[in-house]
Amino acid sequence: MSGDRPPDDVLAVVYAQALKAFPAECCGFLVGPRGTEAVTRARPCANAQEAGEHPTAADRGAETAYVIAGDDLLSLARSFDGPEPAKVIYHSHPNGRAYFSATDQAVAADPWGEGPMYACRQLVVGVHAERAVEAALFEWQGGRFVEVDRWKVGSP
């Protein structure tokens, strides 16, 4: 699984969503056929952070945090029993940098720190107002999410 970058057409949907959401963070998940590691489409979600629903950083705004909640979170959870389970959870950073912050680590891990909250890799896209800049893919290894791929992004 390490380093398997999602296909360009799927990434283009994520980059476009990140630019549309700027200066807020965007979020969503990538799905693909059960029994494969393939990613075939993006499932954008609403960032419920504006309502202060972040589990560990409710005081942060949508410009510095994201949370998948409500019907979107239910769709994510249900995907694991369906024909196209979630493979990657994504969000953007409107500071142009793709990194997995301490808050990202805390939210993506289960409450006991024994594994990921969801059996998914994590994708972070750094954007500025005019374009996506870089992206990085993370997966659970050795008790935390670690970077397994990084790339520069041109205009979507």
C-alpha positions as CSV (number, residue, x, y, z in Angstrom):
1,M,0.0,0.0,0.0
2,S,2.9,2.4,0.6
3,G,3.3,5.1,-1.9
4,D,0.2,4.2,-4.0
5,R,-0.8,7.7,-5.1
6,P,-4.4,8.2,-6.1
7,P,-5.0,8.7,-9.8
8,D,-4.8,12.2,-11.3
9,D,-8.5,12.4,-12.2
10,V,-9.4,11.7,-8.6
11,L,-6.8,14.1,-7.2
12,A,-8.1,16.8,-9.6
13,V,-11.5,16.6,-7.8
14,V,-9.7,17.0,-4.4
15,Y,-7.6,20.0,-5.6
16,A,-10.7,21.7,-7.1
17,Q,-12.6,21.2,-3.8
18,A,-9.6,22.6,-1.8
19,L,-9.5,25.7,-4.0
20,K,-13.2,26.3,-3.8
21,A,-13.1,26.0,0.1
22,F,-10.1,28.3,0.4
23,P,-9.4,30.0,2.9
24,A,-11.2,27.2,4.8
25,E,-10.0,23.6,4.9
26,C,-11.9,21.1,2.8
27,C,-12.4,17.4,3.6
28,G,-13.7,14.2,2.3
29,F,-12.7,10.6,1.4
30,L,-11.6,8.5,-1.5
31,V,-13.3,5.2,-2.3
32,G,-12.5,2.2,-4.5
33,P,-13.7,-1.3,-5.2
34,R,-13.8,-3.7,-2.3
35,G,-10.9,-6.2,-2.3
36,T,-8.5,-3.9,-4.1
37,E,-6.3,-1.0,-3.1
38,A,-7.5,1.0,-6.1
39,V,-9.0,4.5,-5.6
40,T,-11.6,5.4,-8.2
41,R,-13.5,8.5,-7.0
42,A,-13.6,11.3,-4.4
43,R,-16.5,11.8,-2.0
44,P,-16.3,15.4,-0.9
45,C,-17.7,16.2,2.6
46,A,-18.8,19.4,4.3
47,N,-16.4,20.8,6.8
48,A,-18.5,21.0,10.0
49,Q,-15.8,22.9,11.9
50,E,-17.5,26.2,11.4
51,A,-20.2,24.9,13.8
52,G,-17.4,24.1,16.4
53,E,-17.8,20.4,16.1
54,H,-14.1,19.5,16.1
55,P,-13.5,16.7,18.7
56,T,-10.2,18.1,20.0
57,A,-10.0,21.7,18.8
58,A,-13.6,23.2,18.9
59,D,-12.1,26.7,19.3
60,R,-10.4,26.6,16.0
61,G,-12.1,27.9,12.8
62,A,-12.5,26.2,9.5
63,E,-9.3,27.9,8.3
64,T,-7.2,25.8,10.6
65,A,-9.3,22.7,11.3
66,Y,-11.8,20.3,9.7
67,V,-14.3,17.8,10.9
68,I,-16.4,15.3,9.0
69,A,-19.7,15.1,10.8
70,G,-23.4,14.3,10.3
71,D,-24.5,12.5,7.2
72,D,-21.0,12.7,5.7
73,L,-19.6,10.8,8.7
74,L,-22.4,8.3,8.5
75,S,-21.6,7.8,4.8
76,L,-17.9,7.3,5.6
77,A,-18.7,4.7,8.3
78,R,-21.2,2.9,6.1
79,S,-18.8,2.7,3.2
80,F,-16.7,0.1,5.0
81,D,-19.6,-2.4,4.6
82,G,-20.4,-1.5,1.0
83,P,-19.0,-2.2,-2.4
84,E,-16.7,0.9,-2.4
85,P,-15.1,1.3,1.0
86,A,-13.2,4.5,1.9
87,K,-9.5,4.0,1.3
88,V,-8.2,7.5,2.0
89,I,-9.5,10.4,4.1
90,Y,-8.3,13.8,2.9
91,H,-8.2,17.4,3.9
92,S,-6.5,20.6,2.8
93,H,-4.2,23.2,4.5
94,P,-4.8,26.7,3.2
95,N,-1.2,27.7,4.1
96,G,0.1,25.9,1.1
97,R,1.8,23.1,3.1
98,A,1.0,19.4,3.2
99,Y,1.8,18.0,6.6
100,F,0.1,15.9,9.2
101,S,-0.2,18.1,12.3
102,A,-0.4,16.9,15.9
103,T,-4.1,17.6,15.9
104,D,-4.5,15.6,12.7
105,Q,-2.6,12.7,14.4
106,A,-4.9,13.0,17.5
107,V,-8.1,13.0,15.5
108,A,-7.1,10.2,13.1
109,A,-6.0,7.8,15.8
110,D,-8.5,5.8,17.8
111,P,-9.1,7.1,21.4
112,W,-6.8,4.5,22.8
113,G,-3.9,5.3,20.4
114,E,-3.8,1.6,19.3
115,G,-4.6,2.2,15.7
116,P,-6.2,4.5,13.2
117,M,-9.8,5.6,13.8
118,Y,-10.6,4.3,10.3
119,A,-8.6,1.8,8.3
120,C,-7.7,4.5,5.7
121,R,-4.6,6.4,4.6
122,Q,-4.6,10.1,5.0
123,L,-4.0,12.7,2.2
124,V,-3.2,16.3,3.0
125,V,-3.2,19.0,0.2
126,G,-1.5,22.3,0.7
127,V,-3.2,25.2,-1.2
128,H,-3.0,28.9,-1.8
129,A,-5.8,31.1,-3.1
130,E,-4.8,30.5,-6.7
131,R,-3.6,26.9,-6.8
132,A,-2.9,23.6,-5.1
133,V,0.8,23.6,-4.2
134,E,1.7,20.2,-2.8
135,A,0.2,17.0,-1.5
136,A,1.4,14.2,0.9
137,L,0.0,10.8,1.6
138,F,0.3,9.2,5.1
139,E,-0.4,5.7,6.4
140,W,-0.5,4.1,9.9
141,Q,2.9,2.6,10.8
142,G,4.5,2.0,14.2
143,G,1.7,3.6,16.2
144,R,1.2,6.8,14.1
145,F,0.6,8.2,10.7
146,V,3.8,8.6,8.7
147,E,4.5,10.1,5.3
148,V,4.8,7.6,2.5
149,D,4.6,9.9,-0.6
150,R,4.8,13.6,-1.4
151,W,4.5,15.5,-4.6
152,K,4.3,19.0,-6.1
153,V,1.0,20.0,-7.7
154,G,0.4,22.3,-10.7
155,S,-2.8,24.0,-11.5
156,P,-5.7,21.5,-11.3
